Amino acid sequence: MRIIDLSHTITSETVSYKGFPAPVICDYLSREQSAHLYEEGTSFQIARMDMVTNTGTYLDSPFHRYVHGKDLSEISLQRLVRIPALIVRNPWKIKLETDIEDLHHLQVRNKAVLIHTGWDKKWMTEDYYSNHPYLTEDAANWLFEQGASLVGIDSHNIDDTRGKGRPVHSVLLHQDIYIVEHLSNLDNIPEHATVLFTAVPPKIKGVGTFPVRAFAEIA
């Protein structure tokens, strides 16, 4: 079994959504500060982090969009761990939108549908944040009707952000279909491979999004 990391690294420079602050990553207790608490030669580092939860590669739960939706403490691990996945190849150089015509030949029930556009190669550049690949509302409705479990994309947002509407978030999260944005390295998954996808956030009450360590297992 081969494992492919599908997550971006989070650093103190990471800005996933333009206008949001980068994380503050620092020591809460440094090795030097801790050294006097333990026997000679023993020290520990305890970090402190202040960040917007929409940072790095992250998962959206229904609470992100809906006040009465499930938050991170309530979502199902069975829907996040080793779920069968399909890779939809839709290079951004050909077109930005992924529509029903790109999906209708697939059997998506109870599967993660991961949209590979190649946009992750623009990560942390000015071009990453605008005119990016996205899923259409019609495609989101089709994925719901066909029983998809999760939808991911290697782009800045699963919705077209040139307007103020977010219909894809609204459709998918209303139907308890989780979203993972800012994936990476989908190009490393071989064609026709059998793929299991995992992306698990911490179990936090009252939070709708959080970074995940997303990865694919390739048989």
NUGU-434709 format. One record per residue: residue in three letters; x negated, y negated, z of N, C-alpha, C in turn. Coordinates in steps of 0.02 Angstrom, whole numbers, m for minus. Atoms other than C-alpha are relative to their C-alpha. Example, Ala and Ser with C-alpha at 12.3 -4.5 7.8 and 13.67 -1.06 7.14 Angstrom:
+-------+--------+--------+--------+--------+--------+--------+--------+--------+--------+
| titor |    n.u |    n.v |    n.w |   ca.u |   ca.v |   ca.w |    c.u |    c.v |    c.w |
+-------+--------+--------+--------+--------+--------+--------+--------+--------+--------+
|   ALA |    m45 |     59 |      0 |   m615 |    225 |    390 |    m45 |    m60 |      0 |
|   SER |     42 |     59 |     m3 |   m684 |     53 |    357 |     39 |    m55 |     37 |
+-------+--------+--------+--------+--------+--------+--------+--------+--------+--------+
END
This chain:
+-------+--------+--------+--------+--------+--------+--------+--------+--------+--------+
| titor |    n.u |    n.v |    n.w |   ca.u |   ca.v |   ca.w |    c.u |    c.v |    c.w |
+-------+--------+--------+--------+--------+--------+--------+--------+--------+--------+
|   MET |    m42 |     59 |      0 |      0 |      0 |      0 |    m44 |    m63 |      0 |
|   ARG |     37 |     63 |      5 |    m70 |   m169 |    m53 |     43 |    m57 |     26 |
|   ILE |    m36 |     57 |    m27 |    m21 |   m329 |     39 |    m24 |    m64 |    m33 |
|   ILE |     16 |     63 |     32 |    m14 |   m497 |    m50 |     29 |    m57 |     41 |
|   ASP |    m21 |     58 |    m39 |     m6 |   m656 |     53 |     34 |    m50 |    m46 |
|   LEU |    m38 |     46 |     41 |    128 |   m772 |    m17 |     10 |    m68 |     34 |
|   SER |     m8 |     61 |    m40 |    104 |   m916 |    107 |    m57 |    m49 |    m13 |
|   HIS |     51 |     52 |     m1 |     13 |  m1081 |    100 |    m30 |     m6 |     70 |
|   THR |     32 |     14 |    m64 |   m112 |  m1119 |    238 |     22 |    m69 |     25 |
|   ILE |    m18 |     64 |    m31 |    m55 |  m1256 |    358 |    m62 |    m29 |     33 |
|   THR |     56 |     37 |    m31 |   m188 |  m1384 |    405 |     26 |    m68 |     23 |
|   SER |    m19 |     67 |    m22 |   m187 |  m1558 |    479 |     11 |    m48 |    m58 |
|   GLU |    m11 |     40 |     60 |   m175 |  m1622 |    299 |     64 |     20 |    m37 |
|   THR |    m55 |    m29 |     38 |    m22 |  m1521 |    247 |     62 |    m44 |      2 |
|   VAL |    m64 |     35 |      8 |    126 |  m1621 |    182 |     40 |     39 |    m52 |
|   SER |    m39 |    m41 |     45 |    257 |  m1506 |    107 |     55 |    m40 |    m34 |
|   TYR |    m54 |     41 |     27 |    391 |  m1638 |     80 |    m21 |    m73 |      5 |
|   LYS |     26 |     69 |      2 |    341 |  m1814 |     27 |     39 |    m45 |     47 |
|   GLY |    m32 |     44 |    m49 |    376 |  m1940 |    163 |      0 |     28 |     70 |
|   PHE |      4 |    m31 |    m66 |    363 |  m1814 |    305 |    m73 |     m2 |     24 |
|   PRO |     68 |      3 |    m25 |    211 |  m1823 |    419 |    m35 |     68 |     m4 |
|   ALA |     41 |    m61 |     m6 |     69 |  m1697 |    416 |     m2 |     22 |     73 |
|   PRO |      3 |    m24 |    m69 |     50 |  m1589 |    571 |    m58 |    m33 |     39 |
|   VAL |     54 |     18 |    m46 |    m52 |  m1645 |    720 |    m21 |     64 |     35 |
|   ILE |     26 |    m62 |    m28 |   m160 |  m1496 |    769 |    m60 |    m17 |     43 |
|   CYS |     54 |     19 |    m45 |   m272 |  m1515 |    921 |     m5 |     50 |     57 |
|   ASP |      6 |    m40 |    m60 |   m332 |  m1435 |   1081 |     48 |    m25 |     54 |
|   TYR |    m32 |     16 |    m63 |   m216 |  m1430 |   1230 |    m50 |     13 |     56 |
|   LEU |     54 |    m16 |    m46 |   m356 |  m1345 |   1325 |    m59 |     24 |    m42 |
|   SER |     58 |    m18 |     42 |   m527 |  m1340 |   1243 |    m41 |     54 |     34 |
|   ARG |     44 |    m51 |    m29 |   m658 |  m1205 |   1269 |    m43 |    m30 |     55 |
|   GLU |     42 |     34 |    m50 |   m766 |  m1330 |   1362 |     39 |    m13 |     64 |
|   GLN |    m41 |     15 |    m58 |   m622 |  m1379 |   1476 |     18 |     64 |     39 |
|   SER |    m21 |    m62 |    m33 |   m576 |  m1198 |   1512 |    m57 |     37 |     33 |
|   ALA |     58 |    m41 |    m21 |   m752 |  m1136 |   1547 |     m6 |      4 |     76 |
|   HIS |      9 |      0 |    m73 |   m749 |  m1186 |   1731 |     54 |     40 |     36 |
|   LEU |    m54 |    m38 |    m31 |   m590 |  m1085 |   1761 |    m14 |     75 |      3 |
|   TYR |     14 |    m72 |      6 |   m670 |   m916 |   1722 |    m72 |     15 |     16 |
|   GLU |     69 |    m19 |    m15 |   m828 |   m820 |   1753 |    m46 |    m26 |    m55 |
|   GLU |     49 |     28 |     46 |   m986 |   m877 |   1667 |      2 |     37 |    m67 |
|   GLY |     m1 |    m27 |     67 |   m983 |   m852 |   1479 |     70 |     14 |    m28 |
|   THR |    m69 |    m12 |     22 |   m793 |   m840 |   1470 |     37 |    m67 |     m8 |
|   SER |    m39 |     61 |     12 |   m686 |   m977 |   1391 |     54 |     16 |    m50 |
|   PHE |    m56 |     m9 |     45 |   m525 |   m995 |   1293 |     19 |    m67 |    m32 |
|   GLN |    m29 |     59 |     32 |   m446 |  m1117 |   1172 |     76 |      8 |     m3 |
|   ILE |    m73 |      2 |      7 |   m261 |  m1160 |   1186 |     17 |    m62 |    m41 |
|   ALA |    m14 |     55 |     47 |   m197 |  m1265 |   1042 |     67 |    m33 |     15 |
|   ARG |    m63 |     35 |     m2 |    m60 |  m1393 |   1033 |     15 |    m24 |    m71 |
|   MET |    m18 |     18 |     68 |     37 |  m1431 |    874 |     65 |    m39 |      0 |
|   ASP |    m60 |     41 |      9 |    162 |  m1567 |    830 |     13 |     m4 |    m74 |
|   MET |    m12 |      0 |     71 |    245 |  m1545 |    662 |     74 |      0 |    m16 |
|   VAL |    m66 |     m9 |     28 |    403 |  m1560 |    559 |      7 |     74 |    m17 |
|   THR |     m7 |    m72 |     12 |    475 |  m1384 |    544 |      1 |     18 |    m74 |
|   ASN |      6 |    m12 |     73 |    484 |  m1402 |    354 |    m72 |    m12 |    m21 |
|   THR |     71 |      6 |     14 |    297 |  m1376 |    340 |    m27 |     67 |    m25 |
|   GLY |     29 |    m61 |     28 |    200 |  m1251 |    235 |     53 |     40 |    m37 |
|   THR |    m49 |    m45 |     28 |    294 |  m1100 |    171 |     51 |     15 |     55 |
|   TYR |    m48 |     m6 |    m55 |    456 |  m1099 |    271 |     66 |     30 |    m23 |
|   LEU |    m66 |    m30 |     11 |    624 |  m1015 |    288 |     55 |    m48 |     22 |
|   ASP |    m60 |     37 |    m18 |    792 |  m1105 |    288 |     53 |     50 |     23 |
|   SER |    m57 |    m38 |    m24 |    928 |  m1027 |    395 |     63 |    m42 |    m10 |
|   PRO |    m61 |     38 |     11 |   1112 |  m1078 |    382 |      6 |    m63 |     43 |
|   PHE |     m4 |     58 |    m43 |   1094 |  m1200 |    529 |    m35 |    m61 |    m30 |
|   HIS |     34 |     54 |     35 |    978 |  m1305 |    420 |     51 |    m44 |    m37 |
|   ARG |    m51 |     36 |     39 |   1131 |  m1355 |    317 |     66 |    m10 |     37 |
|   TYR |    m66 |      0 |    m31 |   1280 |  m1317 |    428 |     m5 |      2 |     76 |
|   VAL |      4 |      7 |    m72 |   1306 |  m1367 |    609 |     20 |     64 |     37 |
|   HIS |    m21 |    m62 |    m32 |   1393 |  m1203 |    650 |    m32 |     63 |    m32 |
|   GLY |     35 |    m57 |     31 |   1277 |  m1094 |    544 |    m49 |     32 |     49 |
|   LYS |     48 |    m36 |    m42 |   1157 |   m966 |    617 |    m67 |    m36 |      0 |
|   ASP |     66 |     29 |     m6 |    995 |  m1040 |    683 |    m53 |     56 |     m1 |
|   LEU |     54 |    m49 |      5 |    825 |   m954 |    688 |      6 |     56 |     52 |
|   SER |     m6 |    m51 |    m52 |    870 |   m861 |    848 |     54 |     51 |    m16 |
|   GLU |    m58 |    m41 |     15 |   1023 |   m783 |    767 |     m4 |     39 |    m65 |
|   ILE |      2 |    m32 |     65 |    968 |   m727 |    595 |    m26 |     72 |      6 |
|   SER |     12 |    m72 |     m3 |    946 |   m543 |    554 |    m70 |     19 |    m23 |
|   LEU |     65 |    m25 |     20 |    774 |   m463 |    552 |      6 |     50 |    m57 |
|   GLN |    m10 |    m49 |     54 |    846 |   m328 |    438 |      3 |    m35 |    m68 |
|   ARG |     m4 |     39 |     61 |    866 |   m467 |    308 |    m66 |    m34 |    m16 |
|   LEU |     63 |     37 |      7 |    686 |   m527 |    328 |    m62 |     45 |     m4 |
|   VAL |     58 |    m44 |     m6 |    573 |   m376 |    349 |      4 |     58 |    m50 |
|   ARG |      8 |    m55 |     48 |    520 |   m260 |    207 |     64 |     11 |    m40 |
|   ILE |    m60 |     m7 |     43 |    670 |   m297 |     98 |    m22 |      6 |    m73 |
|   PRO |     18 |     m7 |     70 |    663 |   m242 |    m84 |      4 |    m68 |    m36 |
|   ALA |      3 |     65 |     32 |    616 |   m389 |   m195 |     m8 |      6 |    m75 |
|   LEU |      7 |      7 |     73 |    629 |   m439 |   m377 |    m35 |    m66 |    m15 |
|   ILE |     36 |     60 |     20 |    512 |   m564 |   m460 |     29 |    m25 |    m66 |
|   VAL |    m27 |     31 |     61 |    592 |   m681 |   m587 |    m53 |    m47 |    m28 |
|   ARG |     53 |     40 |     31 |    459 |   m751 |   m704 |     31 |    m55 |    m42 |
|   ASN |    m28 |     57 |     37 |    510 |   m925 |   m763 |    m49 |    m58 |      3 |
|   PRO |     54 |     50 |     m3 |    354 |  m1030 |   m797 |     26 |    m71 |    m10 |
|   TRP |    m23 |     69 |      3 |    380 |  m1216 |   m770 |    m19 |    m33 |    m66 |
|   LYS |     20 |     30 |     64 |    290 |  m1255 |   m933 |     51 |     15 |    m55 |
|   ILE |    m53 |    m15 |     49 |    436 |  m1175 |  m1026 |     64 |    m38 |     17 |
|   LYS |    m57 |     39 |    m22 |    579 |  m1249 |   m924 |      0 |     m4 |     76 |
|   LEU |     m1 |     10 |    m71 |    613 |  m1314 |   m750 |     55 |     39 |     35 |
|   GLU |    m56 |    m30 |    m34 |    782 |  m1237 |   m714 |      1 |     76 |     m9 |
|   THR |    m15 |    m71 |      3 |    817 |  m1055 |   m673 |     76 |      6 |      3 |
|   ASP |    m72 |     m3 |      7 |    995 |  m1018 |   m729 |     24 |     72 |     m4 |
|   ILE |    m29 |    m68 |      3 |   1113 |   m869 |   m743 |    m32 |     42 |    m55 |
|   GLU |     28 |    m38 |     56 |   1037 |   m820 |   m909 |    m67 |     32 |     17 |
|   ASP |     64 |    m28 |    m22 |    872 |   m787 |   m819 |      9 |     57 |     50 |
|   LEU |    m13 |    m47 |    m55 |    956 |   m674 |   m691 |     48 |     56 |    m16 |
|   HIS |    m58 |    m43 |      9 |   1105 |   m584 |   m766 |    m18 |     73 |    m14 |
|   HIS |     21 |    m69 |     14 |   1005 |   m429 |   m816 |    m25 |     37 |     63 |
|   LEU |     29 |    m28 |    m60 |    949 |   m399 |   m636 |     53 |     29 |     47 |
|   GLN |    m41 |    m28 |    m54 |   1023 |   m291 |   m497 |    m25 |    m29 |     66 |
|   VAL |     28 |     39 |    m56 |   1004 |   m410 |   m350 |     31 |     17 |     68 |
|   ARG |    m35 |    m13 |    m63 |   1120 |   m336 |   m217 |    m48 |     24 |     54 |
|   ASN |     41 |    m16 |    m59 |   1034 |   m330 |    m46 |    m74 |     m8 |    m12 |
|   LYS |     71 |     10 |     16 |    871 |   m390 |   m122 |    m21 |    m73 |      8 |
|   ALA |     29 |     67 |      4 |    756 |   m540 |   m110 |    m15 |    m16 |    m72 |
|   VAL |     13 |     22 |     68 |    750 |   m635 |   m273 |    m51 |    m56 |      4 |
|   LEU |     55 |     47 |     m6 |    583 |   m726 |   m287 |    m16 |    m29 |    m69 |
|   ILE |      7 |     34 |     64 |    568 |   m855 |   m425 |    m71 |    m26 |     m8 |
|   HIS |     70 |     18 |     14 |    392 |   m870 |   m495 |     m3 |    m49 |    m57 |
|   THR |      5 |     53 |     51 |    366 |  m1034 |   m587 |    m72 |    m22 |    m12 |
|   GLY |     69 |     23 |      5 |    181 |  m1065 |   m557 |    m12 |    m69 |     28 |
|   TRP |      6 |     68 |    m26 |    216 |  m1233 |   m476 |    m45 |     m4 |     61 |
|   ASP |     44 |      0 |    m59 |    116 |  m1181 |   m322 |    m71 |    m21 |    m16 |
|   LYS |     67 |     22 |     20 |    m41 |  m1221 |   m421 |     m9 |    m76 |      8 |
|   LYS |      2 |     72 |    m11 |      5 |  m1405 |   m395 |      1 |    m19 |     74 |
|   TRP |     m5 |     10 |    m73 |     11 |  m1384 |   m205 |    m48 |    m53 |     24 |
|   MET |     39 |     54 |    m31 |    m51 |  m1538 |   m110 |    m29 |    m48 |    m52 |
|   THR |     15 |     53 |     48 |    m61 |  m1645 |   m266 |     61 |    m45 |     m6 |
|   GLU |    m56 |     47 |      8 |     48 |  m1796 |   m306 |     53 |     29 |    m46 |
|   ASP |    m48 |    m29 |     48 |    129 |  m1698 |   m449 |     47 |     51 |     32 |
|   TYR |    m39 |    m55 |    m30 |    196 |  m1566 |   m330 |     71 |    m22 |     20 |
|   TYR |    m60 |     22 |    m34 |    336 |  m1674 |   m259 |     57 |    m21 |    m46 |
|   SER |    m54 |     25 |     44 |    436 |  m1727 |   m413 |      2 |     40 |    m65 |
|   ASN |    m11 |    m35 |     64 |    509 |  m1654 |   m574 |    m22 |     72 |      3 |
|   HIS |     23 |    m68 |    m15 |    484 |  m1480 |   m503 |     52 |     51 |    m23 |
|   PRO |    m48 |    m53 |     16 |    565 |  m1313 |   m548 |     52 |     10 |     55 |
|   TYR |    m55 |     m8 |    m48 |    731 |  m1271 |   m465 |     49 |     52 |    m25 |
|   LEU |    m54 |    m46 |     16 |    880 |  m1154 |   m463 |     63 |    m41 |    m13 |
|   THR |    m62 |     37 |     13 |   1046 |  m1212 |   m537 |     55 |     23 |     47 |
|   GLU |    m57 |    m18 |    m42 |   1209 |  m1213 |   m440 |     35 |     61 |    m28 |
|   ASP |    m32 |    m59 |     29 |   1283 |  m1088 |   m563 |    m38 |     64 |     16 |
|   ALA |     41 |    m58 |    m17 |   1138 |   m970 |   m532 |      7 |     18 |     74 |
|   ALA |    m10 |    m13 |    m71 |   1160 |   m989 |   m344 |     66 |     35 |     12 |
|   ASN |    m65 |    m33 |     m6 |   1343 |   m944 |   m359 |     m2 |     72 |    m25 |
|   TRP |      7 |    m68 |     27 |   1298 |   m793 |   m466 |    m37 |     45 |     50 |
|   LEU |     38 |    m40 |    m48 |   1170 |   m734 |   m338 |     43 |     18 |     61 |
|   PHE |    m47 |    m15 |    m54 |   1301 |   m748 |   m201 |     50 |     55 |    m21 |
|   GLU |    m51 |    m48 |     24 |   1431 |   m654 |   m304 |    m29 |     70 |     m9 |
|   GLN |     32 |    m64 |     13 |   1305 |   m517 |   m344 |    m32 |     30 |     63 |
|   GLY |     21 |    m30 |    m63 |   1255 |   m493 |   m162 |    m74 |     m6 |     17 |
|   ALA |     71 |     10 |    m18 |   1075 |   m560 |   m153 |     m5 |    m13 |     75 |
|   SER |     11 |      7 |    m71 |   1003 |   m559 |     23 |    m39 |    m63 |     18 |
|   LEU |     46 |     57 |    m12 |    871 |   m697 |      9 |    m23 |    m25 |    m68 |
|   VAL |     26 |     28 |     62 |    809 |   m815 |   m125 |    m61 |    m44 |     17 |
|   GLY |     61 |     39 |    m11 |    633 |   m887 |   m132 |    m25 |    m31 |    m65 |
|   ILE |     29 |     34 |     58 |    539 |  m1004 |   m248 |    m68 |    m29 |     19 |
|   ASP |     68 |     26 |    m12 |    358 |  m1061 |   m266 |     m4 |    m74 |    m19 |
|   SER |     m6 |     70 |     20 |    414 |  m1241 |   m292 |     12 |    m45 |     61 |
|   HIS |    m10 |     51 |    m52 |    440 |  m1401 |   m192 |     69 |      6 |     33 |
|   ASN |    m67 |     m6 |    m27 |    626 |  m1368 |   m170 |     40 |     46 |    m46 |
|   ILE |    m41 |    m45 |     41 |    753 |  m1239 |   m228 |     54 |    m39 |    m37 |
|   ASP |    m47 |     45 |     34 |    870 |  m1383 |   m276 |    m37 |    m49 |    m44 |
|   ASP |     25 |     55 |     41 |    843 |  m1514 |   m409 |      4 |    m64 |     43 |
|   THR |      1 |     57 |    m45 |    790 |  m1663 |   m302 |      4 |    m67 |    m35 |
|   ARG |     m7 |     64 |     35 |    814 |  m1794 |   m437 |     66 |    m35 |     17 |
|   GLY |    m61 |     30 |    m25 |    988 |  m1822 |   m365 |      5 |      9 |     75 |
|   LYS |     m8 |     m5 |    m72 |   1056 |  m1831 |   m189 |     36 |     63 |     22 |
|   GLY |    m35 |    m61 |    m17 |   1158 |  m1671 |   m197 |    m49 |     58 |     11 |
|   ARG |     40 |    m61 |    m11 |   1090 |  m1505 |   m133 |     46 |     60 |     m5 |
|   PRO |    m50 |    m53 |      8 |   1215 |  m1381 |   m206 |    m26 |     70 |     12 |
|   VAL |     26 |    m68 |     m9 |   1100 |  m1229 |   m202 |     m7 |     16 |     74 |
|   HIS |      1 |    m10 |    m73 |   1064 |  m1250 |    m16 |     71 |     11 |     26 |
|   SER |    m69 |     m4 |    m25 |   1250 |  m1276 |     12 |     31 |     68 |    m15 |
|   VAL |    m30 |    m64 |     20 |   1303 |  m1120 |    m85 |    m33 |     58 |     38 |
|   LEU |     35 |    m58 |    m28 |   1170 |   m999 |    m22 |      7 |      3 |     76 |
|   LEU |      0 |     m1 |    m73 |   1164 |  m1051 |    161 |     71 |      8 |     28 |
|   HIS |    m70 |    m11 |    m20 |   1354 |  m1057 |    173 |     18 |     74 |      0 |
|   GLN |    m13 |    m72 |      6 |   1353 |   m874 |    122 |    m51 |     42 |     37 |
|   ASP |     48 |    m36 |    m42 |   1216 |   m828 |    246 |    m54 |     33 |    m42 |
|   ILE |     56 |    m23 |     41 |   1088 |   m804 |    108 |    m60 |    m45 |     16 |
|   TYR |     57 |     39 |    m23 |    918 |   m860 |    173 |    m41 |    m25 |    m60 |
|   ILE |     41 |     32 |     52 |    801 |   m972 |     73 |    m72 |     m5 |     26 |
|   VAL |     71 |     12 |    m15 |    610 |   m973 |     71 |    m28 |    m44 |    m54 |
|   GLU |     29 |     47 |     48 |    527 |  m1122 |    m11 |    m75 |     m5 |      8 |
|   HIS |     73 |     10 |      0 |    346 |  m1163 |    m54 |    m38 |     67 |      4 |
|   LEU |     38 |    m62 |      6 |    295 |   m983 |    m90 |    m63 |    m12 |    m42 |
|   SER |     61 |      4 |     41 |    125 |   m953 |   m170 |    m21 |     70 |    m22 |
|   ASN |     32 |    m62 |     22 |     28 |   m819 |   m263 |     46 |     53 |    m28 |
|   LEU |    m45 |    m49 |     31 |    178 |   m737 |   m345 |    m30 |     28 |    m64 |
|   ASP |     33 |    m24 |     60 |     67 |   m721 |   m499 |    m45 |     60 |     15 |
|   ASN |     42 |    m57 |    m18 |    m35 |   m592 |   m402 |     40 |     65 |      7 |
|   ILE |    m41 |    m60 |     m3 |    112 |   m471 |   m397 |      4 |     30 |    m71 |
|   PRO |      0 |    m30 |     68 |     93 |   m351 |   m545 |     70 |      7 |    m29 |
|   GLU |    m63 |    m13 |     35 |    229 |   m335 |   m674 |     24 |     72 |     14 |
|   HIS |    m32 |    m65 |    m10 |    350 |   m191 |   m641 |    m21 |     34 |     65 |
|   ALA |     19 |    m29 |    m64 |    280 |   m165 |   m466 |     61 |      9 |     45 |
|   THR |    m50 |     m7 |    m52 |    388 |    m99 |   m325 |    m21 |    m44 |     58 |
|   VAL |     19 |     53 |    m47 |    392 |   m243 |   m200 |     45 |      1 |     61 |
|   LEU |    m36 |     13 |    m62 |    443 |   m259 |    m18 |    m22 |    m68 |     27 |
|   PHE |     14 |     69 |    m20 |    455 |   m437 |     48 |     15 |    m10 |     74 |
|   THR |     m9 |     16 |    m71 |    435 |   m500 |    227 |    m14 |    m74 |     10 |
|   ALA |     10 |     71 |    m18 |    454 |   m678 |    294 |     39 |    m13 |     64 |
|   VAL |    m33 |      4 |    m65 |    491 |   m696 |    480 |    m22 |    m63 |     37 |
|   PRO |     17 |     58 |    m41 |    500 |   m859 |    579 |      6 |     17 |     74 |
|   PRO |    m11 |    m12 |    m72 |    493 |   m873 |    770 |     74 |     m3 |     18 |
|   LYS |    m70 |     m3 |    m24 |    653 |   m844 |    869 |     13 |    m62 |     44 |
|   ILE |     m9 |     65 |    m34 |    697 |  m1025 |    913 |     73 |    m21 |     m3 |
|   LYS |    m69 |     23 |     m4 |    866 |  m1089 |    970 |      4 |    m73 |    m22 |
|   GLY |    m12 |     69 |     19 |    934 |  m1247 |    889 |    m44 |    m27 |    m55 |
|   VAL |     44 |     20 |     56 |    813 |  m1249 |    741 |     22 |     39 |    m62 |
|   GLY |    m23 |    m32 |     61 |    860 |  m1212 |    561 |    m54 |     20 |    m49 |
|   THR |     56 |    m17 |     46 |    691 |  m1204 |    472 |    m64 |      8 |     40 |
|   PHE |     65 |     m7 |    m32 |    516 |  m1149 |    518 |    m48 |     36 |    m47 |
|   PRO |     49 |    m36 |     42 |    354 |  m1091 |    434 |      2 |     75 |     13 |
|   VAL |      3 |    m73 |     m3 |    338 |   m906 |    397 |    m67 |     23 |    m30 |
|   ARG |     55 |    m34 |     35 |    195 |   m790 |    351 |     34 |     48 |    m48 |
|   ALA |    m34 |    m40 |     50 |    274 |   m725 |    193 |    m51 |     44 |    m36 |
|   PHE |     45 |    m44 |     37 |    197 |   m574 |    108 |     39 |     54 |    m36 |
|   ALA |    m29 |    m55 |     39 |    233 |   m437 |    m18 |    m42 |     62 |     10 |
|   GLU |     33 |    m66 |     m1 |    192 |   m253 |      1 |     12 |     32 |    m69 |
|   ILE |     m3 |    m28 |     67 |    154 |   m172 |   m166 |    m17 |     74 |      2 |
|   ALA |     12 |    m72 |      0 |    171 |     14 |   m187 |    m50 |     18 |    m54 |
+-------+--------+--------+--------+--------+--------+--------+--------+--------+--------+
END
